[in-house]
C-alpha cells in the first residue's frame, strides 16, 4: 500500500509542480531593475539628505 501512496504522491507533485525548465524567468532583467532601483534611491538620498536633515531638525526644534 505504501508503494501506491508514493506513486500517487509523485504523480500529484509532477502534475501540479511548475516545470522548472519553462519557468526560469529573466534573471538578468530582474538584476538590472534591482541595481537601477538601488542606484536611484541612493542618488535621491544623497541629493535630498541635507534638506531632509534640515526639515527634521526644524520639526524637532518646534517640539522642544
PDBQT receptor file of N, H, CA, C and O in Angstrom, charges set to zero:
ATOM      1  N   UNK A   1       0.819  -1.194   0.000  1.00  0.00    +0.000 N 
ATOM      2  CA  UNK A   1       0.000   0.000   0.000  1.00  0.00    +0.000 C 
ATOM      3  C   UNK A   1       0.861   1.255   0.000  1.00  0.00    +0.000 C 
ATOM      4  O   UNK A   1       0.484   2.263  -0.598  1.00  0.00    +0.000 OA
ATOM      5  N   UNK A   2       2.020   1.205   0.668  1.00  0.00    +0.000 N 
ATOM      6  H   UNK A   2       2.326   0.386   1.154  1.00  0.00    +0.000 HD
ATOM      7  CA  UNK A   2       2.922   2.332   0.727  1.00  0.00    +0.000 C 
ATOM      8  C   UNK A   2       3.451   2.705  -0.649  1.00  0.00    +0.000 C 
ATOM      9  O   UNK A   2       3.632   3.887  -0.944  1.00  0.00    +0.000 OA
ATOM     10  N   UNK A   3       3.699   1.710  -1.495  1.00  0.00    +0.000 N 
ATOM     11  H   UNK A   3       3.552   0.751  -1.256  1.00  0.00    +0.000 HD
ATOM     12  CA  UNK A   3       4.197   1.980  -2.842  1.00  0.00    +0.000 C 
ATOM     13  C   UNK A   3       3.155   2.706  -3.674  1.00  0.00    +0.000 C 
ATOM     14  O   UNK A   3       3.497   3.575  -4.477  1.00  0.00    +0.000 OA
ATOM     15  N   UNK A   4       1.901   2.364  -3.494  1.00  0.00    +0.000 N 
ATOM     16  H   UNK A   4       1.623   1.658  -2.842  1.00  0.00    +0.000 HD
ATOM     17  CA  UNK A   4       0.825   3.021  -4.227  1.00  0.00    +0.000 C 
ATOM     18  C   UNK A   4       0.715   4.473  -3.787  1.00  0.00    +0.000 C 
ATOM     19  O   UNK A   4       0.556   5.367  -4.619  1.00  0.00    +0.000 OA
ATOM     20  N   UNK A   5       0.800   4.711  -2.477  1.00  0.00    +0.000 N 
ATOM     21  H   UNK A   5       0.929   3.986  -1.802  1.00  0.00    +0.000 HD
ATOM     22  CA  UNK A   5       0.743   6.080  -1.975  1.00  0.00    +0.000 C 
ATOM     23  C   UNK A   5       1.920   6.902  -2.492  1.00  0.00    +0.000 C 
ATOM     24  O   UNK A   5       1.750   8.056  -2.886  1.00  0.00    +0.000 OA
ATOM     25  N   UNK A   6       3.116   6.305  -2.490  1.00  0.00    +0.000 N 
ATOM     26  H   UNK A   6       3.253   5.368  -2.170  1.00  0.00    +0.000 HD
ATOM     27  CA  UNK A   6       4.287   7.012  -3.002  1.00  0.00    +0.000 C 
ATOM     28  C   UNK A   6       4.113   7.352  -4.475  1.00  0.00    +0.000 C 
ATOM     29  O   UNK A   6       4.458   8.451  -4.910  1.00  0.00    +0.000 OA
ATOM     30  N   UNK A   7       3.584   6.417  -5.230  1.00  0.00    +0.000 N 
ATOM     31  H   UNK A   7       3.305   5.525  -4.877  1.00  0.00    +0.000 HD
ATOM     32  CA  UNK A   7       3.359   6.642  -6.656  1.00  0.00    +0.000 C 
ATOM     33  C   UNK A   7       2.336   7.755  -6.871  1.00  0.00    +0.000 C 
ATOM     34  O   UNK A   7       2.532   8.616  -7.729  1.00  0.00    +0.000 OA
ATOM     35  N   UNK A   8       1.253   7.744  -6.104  1.00  0.00    +0.000 N 
ATOM     36  H   UNK A   8       1.094   7.044  -5.407  1.00  0.00    +0.000 HD
ATOM     37  CA  UNK A   8       0.238   8.784  -6.240  1.00  0.00    +0.000 C 
ATOM     38  C   UNK A   8       0.784  10.159  -5.862  1.00  0.00    +0.000 C 
ATOM     39  O   UNK A   8       0.454  11.156  -6.504  1.00  0.00    +0.000 OA
ATOM     40  N   UNK A   9       1.610  10.216  -4.832  1.00  0.00    +0.000 N 
ATOM     41  H   UNK A   9       1.878   9.406  -4.311  1.00  0.00    +0.000 HD
ATOM     42  CA  UNK A   9       2.209  11.498  -4.433  1.00  0.00    +0.000 C 
ATOM     43  C   UNK A   9       3.138  11.989  -5.530  1.00  0.00    +0.000 C 
ATOM     44  O   UNK A   9       3.126  13.176  -5.857  1.00  0.00    +0.000 OA
ATOM     45  N   UNK A  10       3.931  11.119  -6.098  1.00  0.00    +0.000 N 
ATOM     46  H   UNK A  10       3.941  10.154  -5.832  1.00  0.00    +0.000 HD
ATOM     47  CA  UNK A  10       4.837  11.531  -7.182  1.00  0.00    +0.000 C 
ATOM     48  C   UNK A  10       4.066  12.032  -8.391  1.00  0.00    +0.000 C 
ATOM     49  O   UNK A  10       4.457  13.029  -8.999  1.00  0.00    +0.000 OA
ATOM     50  N   UNK A  11       2.997  11.370  -8.747  1.00  0.00    +0.000 N 
ATOM     51  H   UNK A  11       2.680  10.560  -8.254  1.00  0.00    +0.000 HD
ATOM     52  CA  UNK A  11       2.168  11.811  -9.878  1.00  0.00    +0.000 C 
ATOM     53  C   UNK A  11       1.540  13.154  -9.564  1.00  0.00    +0.000 C 
ATOM     54  O   UNK A  11       1.525  14.043 -10.416  1.00  0.00    +0.000 OA
ATOM     55  N   UNK A  12       1.025  13.315  -8.367  1.00  0.00    +0.000 N 
ATOM     56  H   UNK A  12       1.037  12.592  -7.676  1.00  0.00    +0.000 HD
ATOM     57  CA  UNK A  12       0.388  14.565  -7.946  1.00  0.00    +0.000 C 
ATOM     58  C   UNK A  12       1.385  15.726  -8.002  1.00  0.00    +0.000 C 
ATOM     59  O   UNK A  12       1.073  16.795  -8.527  1.00  0.00    +0.000 OA
ATOM     60  N   UNK A  13       2.570  15.510  -7.463  1.00  0.00    +0.000 N 
ATOM     61  H   UNK A  13       2.823  14.641  -7.036  1.00  0.00    +0.000 HD
ATOM     62  CA  UNK A  13       3.596  16.558  -7.462  1.00  0.00    +0.000 C 
ATOM     63  C   UNK A  13       4.031  16.870  -8.888  1.00  0.00    +0.000 C 
ATOM     64  O   UNK A  13       4.221  18.037  -9.233  1.00  0.00    +0.000 OA
ATOM     65  N   UNK A  14       4.189  15.859  -9.709  1.00  0.00    +0.000 N 
ATOM     66  H   UNK A  14       4.035  14.912  -9.428  1.00  0.00    +0.000 HD
ATOM     67  CA  UNK A  14       4.623  16.071 -11.089  1.00  0.00    +0.000 C 
ATOM     68  C   UNK A  14       3.588  16.869 -11.879  1.00  0.00    +0.000 C 
ATOM     69  O   UNK A  14       3.945  17.716 -12.698  1.00  0.00    +0.000 OA
ATOM     70  N   UNK A  15       2.323  16.603 -11.635  1.00  0.00    +0.000 N 
ATOM     71  H   UNK A  15       2.032  15.916 -10.970  1.00  0.00    +0.000 HD
ATOM     72  CA  UNK A  15       1.282  17.305 -12.385  1.00  0.00    +0.000 C 
ATOM     73  C   UNK A  15       1.078  18.730 -11.894  1.00  0.00    +0.000 C 
ATOM     74  O   UNK A  15       0.759  19.606 -12.697  1.00  0.00    +0.000 OA
ATOM     75  N   UNK A  16       1.250  18.990 -10.605  1.00  0.00    +0.000 N 
ATOM     76  H   UNK A  16       1.509  18.278  -9.952  1.00  0.00    +0.000 HD
ATOM     77  CA  UNK A  16       0.983  20.314 -10.056  1.00  0.00    +0.000 C 
ATOM     78  C   UNK A  16       2.215  21.198  -9.919  1.00  0.00    +0.000 C 
ATOM     79  O   UNK A  16       2.091  22.422  -9.874  1.00  0.00    +0.000 OA
ATOM     80  N   UNK A  17       3.395  20.603  -9.853  1.00  0.00    +0.000 N 
ATOM     81  H   UNK A  17       3.496  19.609  -9.890  1.00  0.00    +0.000 HD
ATOM     82  CA  UNK A  17       4.608  21.407  -9.702  1.00  0.00    +0.000 C 
ATOM     83  C   UNK A  17       4.920  22.103 -11.019  1.00  0.00    +0.000 C 
ATOM     84  O   UNK A  17       4.753  21.511 -12.086  1.00  0.00    +0.000 OA
ATOM     85  N   UNK A  18       5.372  23.358 -10.958  1.00  0.00    +0.000 N 
ATOM     86  H   UNK A  18       5.507  23.838 -10.092  1.00  0.00    +0.000 HD
ATOM     87  CA  UNK A  18       5.726  24.050 -12.198  1.00  0.00    +0.000 C 
ATOM     88  C   UNK A  18       6.945  23.410 -12.851  1.00  0.00    +0.000 C 
ATOM     89  O   UNK A  18       7.842  22.903 -12.178  1.00  0.00    +0.000 OA
ATOM     90  N   UNK A  19       6.951  23.449 -14.150  1.00  0.00    +0.000 N 
ATOM     91  H   UNK A  19       6.222  23.861 -14.697  1.00  0.00    +0.000 HD
ATOM     92  CA  UNK A  19       8.074  22.900 -14.890  1.00  0.00    +0.000 C 
ATOM     93  C   UNK A  19       9.241  23.879 -14.779  1.00  0.00    +0.000 C 
ATOM     94  O   UNK A  19       9.170  24.997 -15.291  1.00  0.00    +0.000 OA
ATOM     95  N   UNK A  20      10.290  23.467 -14.126  1.00  0.00    +0.000 N 
ATOM     96  H   UNK A  20      10.348  22.559 -13.710  1.00  0.00    +0.000 HD
ATOM     97  CA  UNK A  20      11.395  24.382 -13.832  1.00  0.00    +0.000 C 
ATOM     98  C   UNK A  20      12.133  24.822 -15.095  1.00  0.00    +0.000 C 
ATOM     99  O   UNK A  20      12.714  25.907 -15.109  1.00  0.00    +0.000 OA
ATOM    100  N   UNK A  21      12.130  24.033 -16.128  1.00  0.00    +0.000 N 
ATOM    101  H   UNK A  21      11.658  23.151 -16.117  1.00  0.00    +0.000 HD
ATOM    102  CA  UNK A  21      12.811  24.421 -17.358  1.00  0.00    +0.000 C 
ATOM    103  C   UNK A  21      12.066  25.524 -18.095  1.00  0.00    +0.000 C 
ATOM    104  O   UNK A  21      12.692  26.368 -18.736  1.00  0.00    +0.000 OA
ATOM    105  N   UNK A  22      10.752  25.530 -18.016  1.00  0.00    +0.000 N 
ATOM    106  H   UNK A  22      10.244  24.845 -17.496  1.00  0.00    +0.000 HD
ATOM    107  CA  UNK A  22       9.952  26.517 -18.737  1.00  0.00    +0.000 C 
ATOM    108  C   UNK A  22       9.810  27.817 -17.971  1.00  0.00    +0.000 C 
ATOM    109  O   UNK A  22       9.586  28.859 -18.587  1.00  0.00    +0.000 OA
ATOM    110  N   UNK A  23       9.932  27.798 -16.641  1.00  0.00    +0.000 N 
ATOM    111  H   UNK A  23      10.113  26.951 -16.140  1.00  0.00    +0.000 HD
ATOM    112  CA  UNK A  23       9.670  28.968 -15.797  1.00  0.00    +0.000 C 
ATOM    113  C   UNK A  23      10.957  29.518 -15.186  1.00  0.00    +0.000 C 
ATOM    114  O   UNK A  23      10.998  29.781 -13.984  1.00  0.00    +0.000 OA
ATOM    115  N   UNK A  24      11.986  29.694 -15.969  1.00  0.00    +0.000 N 
ATOM    116  H   UNK A  24      11.953  29.480 -16.945  1.00  0.00    +0.000 HD
ATOM    117  CA  UNK A  24      13.254  30.174 -15.425  1.00  0.00    +0.000 C 
ATOM    118  C   UNK A  24      13.218  31.667 -15.164  1.00  0.00    +0.000 C 
ATOM    119  O   UNK A  24      13.857  32.131 -14.220  1.00  0.00    +0.000 OA
ATOM    120  N   UNK A  25      12.502  32.427 -15.955  1.00  0.00    +0.000 N 
ATOM    121  H   UNK A  25      11.982  32.050 -16.721  1.00  0.00    +0.000 HD
ATOM    122  CA  UNK A  25      12.428  33.867 -15.756  1.00  0.00    +0.000 C 
ATOM    123  C   UNK A  25      13.592  34.589 -16.404  1.00  0.00    +0.000 C 
ATOM    124  O   UNK A  25      14.501  33.981 -16.970  1.00  0.00    +0.000 OA
ATOM    125  N   UNK A  26      13.533  35.891 -16.302  1.00  0.00    +0.000 N 
ATOM    126  H   UNK A  26      12.794  36.384 -15.842  1.00  0.00    +0.000 HD
ATOM    127  CA  UNK A  26      14.553  36.720 -16.907  1.00  0.00    +0.000 C 
ATOM    128  C   UNK A  26      15.445  37.265 -15.795  1.00  0.00    +0.000 C 
ATOM    129  O   UNK A  26      15.265  38.396 -15.343  1.00  0.00    +0.000 OA
ATOM    130  N   UNK A  27      16.404  36.457 -15.362  1.00  0.00    +0.000 N 
ATOM    131  H   UNK A  27      16.550  35.539 -15.730  1.00  0.00    +0.000 HD
ATOM    132  CA  UNK A  27      17.242  36.829 -14.230  1.00  0.00    +0.000 C 
ATOM    133  C   UNK A  27      18.047  38.096 -14.511  1.00  0.00    +0.000 C 
ATOM    134  O   UNK A  27      18.046  38.989 -13.664  1.00  0.00    +0.000 OA
ATOM    135  N   UNK A  28      18.728  38.228 -15.638  1.00  0.00    +0.000 N 
ATOM    136  H   UNK A  28      18.729  37.502 -16.326  1.00  0.00    +0.000 HD
ATOM    137  CA  UNK A  28      19.482  39.464 -15.861  1.00  0.00    +0.000 C 
ATOM    138  C   UNK A  28      18.599  40.706 -15.862  1.00  0.00    +0.000 C 
ATOM    139  O   UNK A  28      19.039  41.767 -15.420  1.00  0.00    +0.000 OA
ATOM    140  N   UNK A  29      17.389  40.602 -16.336  1.00  0.00    +0.000 N 
ATOM    141  H   UNK A  29      17.031  39.740 -16.695  1.00  0.00    +0.000 HD
ATOM    142  CA  UNK A  29      16.464  41.731 -16.316  1.00  0.00    +0.000 C 
ATOM    143  C   UNK A  29      16.105  42.136 -14.900  1.00  0.00    +0.000 C 
ATOM    144  O   UNK A  29      16.070  43.326 -14.588  1.00  0.00    +0.000 OA
ATOM    145  N   UNK A  30      15.838  41.165 -14.038  1.00  0.00    +0.000 N 
ATOM    146  H   UNK A  30      15.866  40.198 -14.292  1.00  0.00    +0.000 HD
ATOM    147  CA  UNK A  30      15.498  41.474 -12.639  1.00  0.00    +0.000 C 
ATOM    148  C   UNK A  30      16.698  42.041 -11.902  1.00  0.00    +0.000 C 
ATOM    149  O   UNK A  30      16.552  42.928 -11.062  1.00  0.00    +0.000 OA
ATOM    150  N   UNK A  31      17.881  41.535 -12.211  1.00  0.00    +0.000 N 
ATOM    151  H   UNK A  31      18.001  40.814 -12.893  1.00  0.00    +0.000 HD
ATOM    152  CA  UNK A  31      19.084  42.076 -11.578  1.00  0.00    +0.000 C 
ATOM    153  C   UNK A  31      19.275  43.528 -12.002  1.00  0.00    +0.000 C 
ATOM    154  O   UNK A  31      19.597  44.382 -11.176  1.00  0.00    +0.000 OA
ATOM    155  N   UNK A  32      19.080  43.805 -13.274  1.00  0.00    +0.000 N 
ATOM    156  H   UNK A  32      18.818  43.112 -13.945  1.00  0.00    +0.000 HD
ATOM    157  CA  UNK A  32      19.231  45.168 -13.775  1.00  0.00    +0.000 C 
ATOM    158  C   UNK A  32      18.223  46.108 -13.119  1.00  0.00    +0.000 C 
ATOM    159  O   UNK A  32      18.582  47.216 -12.720  1.00  0.00    +0.000 OA
ATOM    160  N   UNK A  33      16.986  45.685 -13.006  1.00  0.00    +0.000 N 
ATOM    161  H   UNK A  33      16.695  44.785 -13.331  1.00  0.00    +0.000 HD
ATOM    162  CA  UNK A  33      15.955  46.516 -12.362  1.00  0.00    +0.000 C 
ATOM    163  C   UNK A  33      16.314  46.775 -10.899  1.00  0.00    +0.000 C 
ATOM    164  O   UNK A  33      16.162  47.897 -10.415  1.00  0.00    +0.000 OA
ATOM    165  N   UNK A  34      16.785  45.756 -10.198  1.00  0.00    +0.000 N 
ATOM    166  H   UNK A  34      16.909  44.845 -10.591  1.00  0.00    +0.000 HD
ATOM    167  CA  UNK A  34      17.148  45.912  -8.791  1.00  0.00    +0.000 C 
ATOM    168  C   UNK A  34      18.324  46.871  -8.629  1.00  0.00    +0.000 C 
ATOM    169  O   UNK A  34      18.304  47.734  -7.751  1.00  0.00    +0.000 OA
ATOM    170  N   UNK A  35      19.343  46.727  -9.466  1.00  0.00    +0.000 N 
ATOM    171  H   UNK A  35      19.359  46.026 -10.179  1.00  0.00    +0.000 HD
ATOM    172  CA  UNK A  35      20.508  47.609  -9.375  1.00  0.00    +0.000 C 
ATOM    173  C   UNK A  35      20.123  49.040  -9.726  1.00  0.00    +0.000 C 
ATOM    174  O   UNK A  35      20.572  49.979  -9.069  1.00  0.00    +0.000 OA
ATOM    175  N   UNK A  36      19.310  49.214 -10.741  1.00  0.00    +0.000 N 
ATOM    176  H   UNK A  36      18.945  48.451 -11.275  1.00  0.00    +0.000 HD
ATOM    177  CA  UNK A  36      18.887  50.557 -11.125  1.00  0.00    +0.000 C 
ATOM    178  C   UNK A  36      18.045  51.197 -10.022  1.00  0.00    +0.000 C 
ATOM    179  O   UNK A  36      18.208  52.383  -9.734  1.00  0.00    +0.000 OA
ATOM    180  N   UNK A  37      17.159  50.437  -9.411  1.00  0.00    +0.000 N 
ATOM    181  H   UNK A  37      17.027  49.473  -9.646  1.00  0.00    +0.000 HD
ATOM    182  CA  UNK A  37      16.338  50.977  -8.326  1.00  0.00    +0.000 C 
ATOM    183  C   UNK A  37      17.196  51.384  -7.141  1.00  0.00    +0.000 C 
ATOM    184  O   UNK A  37      16.984  52.443  -6.551  1.00  0.00    +0.000 OA
ATOM    185  N   UNK A  38      18.156  50.553  -6.793  1.00  0.00    +0.000 N 
ATOM    186  H   UNK A  38      18.328  49.692  -7.272  1.00  0.00    +0.000 HD
ATOM    187  CA  UNK A  38      19.045  50.886  -5.679  1.00  0.00    +0.000 C 
ATOM    188  C   UNK A  38      19.863  52.128  -5.995  1.00  0.00    +0.000 C 
ATOM    189  O   UNK A  38      20.109  52.944  -5.107  1.00  0.00    +0.000 OA
ATOM    190  N   UNK A  39      20.286  52.287  -7.238  1.00  0.00    +0.000 N 
ATOM    191  H   UNK A  39      20.086  51.624  -7.960  1.00  0.00    +0.000 HD
ATOM    192  CA  UNK A  39      21.056  53.466  -7.638  1.00  0.00    +0.000 C 
ATOM    193  C   UNK A  39      20.210  54.721  -7.550  1.00  0.00    +0.000 C 
ATOM    194  O   UNK A  39      20.681  55.757  -7.081  1.00  0.00    +0.000 OA
ATOM    195  N   UNK A  40      18.970  54.636  -7.995  1.00  0.00    +0.000 N 
ATOM    196  H   UNK A  40      18.588  53.794  -8.376  1.00  0.00    +0.000 HD
ATOM    197  CA  UNK A  40      18.070  55.796  -7.934  1.00  0.00    +0.000 C 
ATOM    198  C   UNK A  40      17.809  56.194  -6.488  1.00  0.00    +0.000 C 
ATOM    199  O   UNK A  40      17.833  57.380  -6.160  1.00  0.00    +0.000 OA
ATOM    200  N   UNK A  41      17.560  55.220  -5.624  1.00  0.00    +0.000 N 
ATOM    201  H   UNK A  41      17.541  54.256  -5.891  1.00  0.00    +0.000 HD
ATOM    202  CA  UNK A  41      17.317  55.516  -4.214  1.00  0.00    +0.000 C 
ATOM    203  C   UNK A  41      18.551  56.144  -3.581  1.00  0.00    +0.000 C 
ATOM    204  O   UNK A  41      18.426  57.102  -2.817  1.00  0.00    +0.000 OA
ATOM    205  N   UNK A  42      19.734  55.630  -3.880  1.00  0.00    +0.000 N 
ATOM    206  H   UNK A  42      19.835  54.852  -4.500  1.00  0.00    +0.000 HD
ATOM    207  CA  UNK A  42      20.967  56.178  -3.314  1.00  0.00    +0.000 C 
ATOM    208  C   UNK A  42      21.209  57.602  -3.821  1.00  0.00    +0.000 C 
ATOM    209  O   UNK A  42      21.614  58.475  -3.055  1.00  0.00    +0.000 OA
ATOM    210  N   UNK A  43      20.960  57.833  -5.109  1.00  0.00    +0.000 N 
ATOM    211  H   UNK A  43      20.631  57.123  -5.731  1.00  0.00    +0.000 HD
ATOM    212  CA  UNK A  43      21.163  59.173  -5.668  1.00  0.00    +0.000 C 
ATOM    213  C   UNK A  43      20.180  60.169  -5.059  1.00  0.00    +0.000 C 
ATOM    214  O   UNK A  43      20.570  61.275  -4.684  1.00  0.00    +0.000 OA
ATOM    215  N   UNK A  44      18.924  59.790  -4.961  1.00  0.00    +0.000 N 
ATOM    216  H   UNK A  44      18.607  58.892  -5.266  1.00  0.00    +0.000 HD
ATOM    217  CA  UNK A  44      17.939  60.689  -4.354  1.00  0.00    +0.000 C 
ATOM    218  C   UNK A  44      18.256  60.937  -2.880  1.00  0.00    +0.000 C 
ATOM    219  O   UNK A  44      18.075  62.049  -2.383  1.00  0.00    +0.000 OA
ATOM    220  N   UNK A  45      18.716  59.925  -2.196  1.00  0.00    +0.000 N 
ATOM    221  H   UNK A  45      18.863  59.022  -2.600  1.00  0.00    +0.000 HD
ATOM    222  CA  UNK A  45      19.086  60.087  -0.801  1.00  0.00    +0.000 C 
ATOM    223  C   UNK A  45      20.257  61.043  -0.640  1.00  0.00    +0.000 C 
ATOM    224  O   UNK A  45      20.271  61.862   0.278  1.00  0.00    +0.000 OA
ATOM    225  N   UNK A  46      21.235  60.941  -1.523  1.00  0.00    +0.000 N 
ATOM    226  H   UNK A  46      21.224  60.276  -2.269  1.00  0.00    +0.000 HD
ATOM    227  CA  UNK A  46      22.395  61.829  -1.447  1.00  0.00    +0.000 C 
ATOM    228  C   UNK A  46      22.003  63.270  -1.756  1.00  0.00    +0.000 C 
ATOM    229  O   UNK A  46      22.517  64.201  -1.135  1.00  0.00    +0.000 OA
ATOM    230  N   UNK A  47      21.107  63.457  -2.698  1.00  0.00    +0.000 N 
ATOM    231  H   UNK A  47      20.689  62.701  -3.203  1.00  0.00    +0.000 HD
ATOM    232  CA  UNK A  47      20.681  64.810  -3.079  1.00  0.00    +0.000 C 
ATOM    233  C   UNK A  47      19.785  65.417  -1.999  1.00  0.00    +0.000 C 
ATOM    234  O   UNK A  47      19.934  66.591  -1.659  1.00  0.00    +0.000 OA
ATOM    235  N   UNK A  48      18.877  64.643  -1.470  1.00  0.00    +0.000 N 
ATOM    236  H   UNK A  48      18.756  63.690  -1.746  1.00  0.00    +0.000 HD
ATOM    237  CA  UNK A  48      17.866  65.173  -0.556  1.00  0.00    +0.000 C 
ATOM    238  C   UNK A  48      18.293  65.144   0.915  1.00  0.00    +0.000 C 
ATOM    239  O   UNK A  48      17.592  65.701   1.760  1.00  0.00    +0.000 OA
ATOM    240  N   UNK A  49      19.420  64.512   1.241  1.00  0.00    +0.000 N 
ATOM    241  H   UNK A  49      19.990  64.060   0.555  1.00  0.00    +0.000 HD
ATOM    242  CA  UNK A  49      19.810  64.368   2.642  1.00  0.00    +0.000 C 
ATOM    243  C   UNK A  49      19.933  65.700   3.380  1.00  0.00    +0.000 C 
ATOM    244  O   UNK A  49      19.420  65.809   4.493  1.00  0.00    +0.000 OA
ATOM    245  N   UNK A  50      20.586  66.715   2.818  1.00  0.00    +0.000 N 
ATOM    246  H   UNK A  50      21.003  66.626   1.913  1.00  0.00    +0.000 HD
ATOM    247  CA  UNK A  50      20.684  67.978   3.557  1.00  0.00    +0.000 C 
ATOM    248  C   UNK A  50      19.317  68.622   3.814  1.00  0.00    +0.000 C 
ATOM    249  O   UNK A  50      19.073  69.149   4.900  1.00  0.00    +0.000 OA
ATOM    250  N   UNK A  51      18.444  68.580   2.836  1.00  0.00    +0.000 N 
ATOM    251  H   UNK A  51      18.642  68.152   1.954  1.00  0.00    +0.000 HD
ATOM    252  CA  UNK A  51      17.114  69.165   3.017  1.00  0.00    +0.000 C 
ATOM    253  C   UNK A  51      16.292  68.375   4.026  1.00  0.00    +0.000 C 
ATOM    254  O   UNK A  51      15.595  68.962   4.854  1.00  0.00    +0.000 OA
ATOM    255  N   UNK A  52      16.368  67.066   3.965  1.00  0.00    +0.000 N 
ATOM    256  H   UNK A  52      16.934  66.589   3.293  1.00  0.00    +0.000 HD
ATOM    257  CA  UNK A  52      15.620  66.245   4.916  1.00  0.00    +0.000 C 
ATOM    258  C   UNK A  52      16.148  66.429   6.335  1.00  0.00    +0.000 C 
ATOM    259  O   UNK A  52      15.371  66.467   7.289  1.00  0.00    +0.000 OA
ATOM    260  N   UNK A  53      17.459  66.542   6.474  1.00  0.00    +0.000 N 
ATOM    261  H   UNK A  53      18.090  66.511   5.699  1.00  0.00    +0.000 HD
ATOM    262  CA  UNK A  53      18.041  66.773   7.798  1.00  0.00    +0.000 C 
ATOM    263  C   UNK A  53      17.592  68.121   8.353  1.00  0.00    +0.000 C 
ATOM    264  O   UNK A  53      17.273  68.232   9.537  1.00  0.00    +0.000 OA
ATOM    265  N   UNK A  54      17.568  69.147   7.501  1.00  0.00    +0.000 N 
ATOM    266  H   UNK A  54      17.827  69.057   6.539  1.00  0.00    +0.000 HD
ATOM    267  CA  UNK A  54      17.130  70.471   7.951  1.00  0.00    +0.000 C 
ATOM    268  C   UNK A  54      15.655  70.451   8.351  1.00  0.00    +0.000 C 
ATOM    269  O   UNK A  54      15.271  71.063   9.347  1.00  0.00    +0.000 OA
ATOM    270  N   UNK A  55      14.834  69.751   7.578  1.00  0.00    +0.000 N 
ATOM    271  H   UNK A  55      15.146  69.253   6.769  1.00  0.00    +0.000 HD
ATOM    272  CA  UNK A  55      13.410  69.658   7.916  1.00  0.00    +0.000 C 
ATOM    273  C   UNK A  55      13.210  68.926   9.236  1.00  0.00    +0.000 C 
ATOM    274  O   UNK A  55      12.400  69.352  10.059  1.00  0.00    +0.000 OA
ATOM    275  N   UNK A  56      13.931  67.843   9.449  1.00  0.00    +0.000 N 
ATOM    276  H   UNK A  56      14.590  67.498   8.780  1.00  0.00    +0.000 HD
ATOM    277  CA  UNK A  56      13.811  67.081  10.693  1.00  0.00    +0.000 C 
ATOM    278  C   UNK A  56      14.276  67.918  11.881  1.00  0.00    +0.000 C 
ATOM    279  O   UNK A  56      13.637  67.924  12.933  1.00  0.00    +0.000 OA
ATOM    280  N   UNK A  57      15.386  68.621  11.709  1.00  0.00    +0.000 N 
ATOM    281  H   UNK A  57      15.906  68.616  10.854  1.00  0.00    +0.000 HD
ATOM    282  CA  UNK A  57      15.907  69.456  12.792  1.00  0.00    +0.000 C 
ATOM    283  C   UNK A  57      14.922  70.580  13.130  1.00  0.00    +0.000 C 
ATOM    284  O   UNK A  57      14.720  70.889  14.304  1.00  0.00    +0.000 OA
ATOM    285  N   UNK A  58      14.309  71.192  12.112  1.00  0.00    +0.000 N 
ATOM    286  H   UNK A  58      14.473  70.941  11.158  1.00  0.00    +0.000 HD
ATOM    287  CA  UNK A  58      13.335  72.254  12.355  1.00  0.00    +0.000 C 
ATOM    288  C   UNK A  58      12.097  71.705  13.079  1.00  0.00    +0.000 C 
ATOM    289  O   UNK A  58      11.565  72.348  13.984  1.00  0.00    +0.000 OA
ATOM    290  N   UNK A  59      11.652  70.532  12.677  1.00  0.00    +0.000 N 
ATOM    291  H   UNK A  59      12.083  70.010  11.942  1.00  0.00    +0.000 HD
ATOM    292  CA  UNK A  59      10.483  69.934  13.316  1.00  0.00    +0.000 C 
ATOM    293  C   UNK A  59      10.770  69.585  14.779  1.00  0.00    +0.000 C 
ATOM    294  O   UNK A  59       9.930  69.802  15.652  1.00  0.00    +0.000 OA
ATOM    295  N   UNK A  60      11.953  69.049  15.034  1.00  0.00    +0.000 N 
ATOM    296  H   UNK A  60      12.635  68.873  14.325  1.00  0.00    +0.000 HD
ATOM    297  CA  UNK A  60      12.311  68.702  16.406  1.00  0.00    +0.000 C 
ATOM    298  C   UNK A  60      12.485  69.957  17.263  1.00  0.00    +0.000 C 
ATOM    299  O   UNK A  60      12.153  69.943  18.449  1.00  0.00    +0.000 OA
ATOM    300  N   UNK A  61      12.994  71.023  16.685  1.00  0.00    +0.000 N 
ATOM    301  H   UNK A  61      13.264  71.034  15.723  1.00  0.00    +0.000 HD
ATOM    302  CA  UNK A  61      13.147  72.271  17.440  1.00  0.00    +0.000 C 
ATOM    303  C   UNK A  61      11.788  72.870  17.807  1.00  0.00    +0.000 C 
ATOM    304  O   UNK A  61      11.647  73.486  18.863  1.00  0.00    +0.000 OA
ATOM    305  N   UNK A  62      10.803  72.693  16.950  1.00  0.00    +0.000 N 
ATOM    306  H   UNK A  62      10.919  72.192  16.092  1.00  0.00    +0.000 HD
ATOM    307  CA  UNK A  62       9.459  73.192  17.246  1.00  0.00    +0.000 C 
ATOM    308  C   UNK A  62       8.826  72.424  18.392  1.00  0.00    +0.000 C 
ATOM    309  O   UNK A  62       8.066  72.993  19.175  1.00  0.00    +0.000 OA
ATOM    310  N   UNK A  63       9.128  71.149  18.499  1.00  0.00    +0.000 N 
ATOM    311  H   UNK A  63       9.746  70.686  17.862  1.00  0.00    +0.000 HD
ATOM    312  CA  UNK A  63       8.569  70.316  19.553  1.00  0.00    +0.000 C 
ATOM    313  C   UNK A  63       9.142  70.717  20.903  1.00  0.00    +0.000 C 
ATOM    314  O   UNK A  63       8.427  70.706  21.905  1.00  0.00    +0.000 OA
ATOM    315  N   UNK A  64      10.389  71.061  20.943  1.00  0.00    +0.000 N 
ATOM    316  H   UNK A  64      10.971  71.070  20.130  1.00  0.00    +0.000 HD
ATOM    317  CA  UNK A  64      11.015  71.437  22.214  1.00  0.00    +0.000 C 
ATOM    318  C   UNK A  64      10.508  72.767  22.610  1.00  0.00    +0.000 C 
ATOM    319  O   UNK A  64      10.898  73.291  23.654  1.00  0.00    +0.000 OA
TER     320      UNK A  64
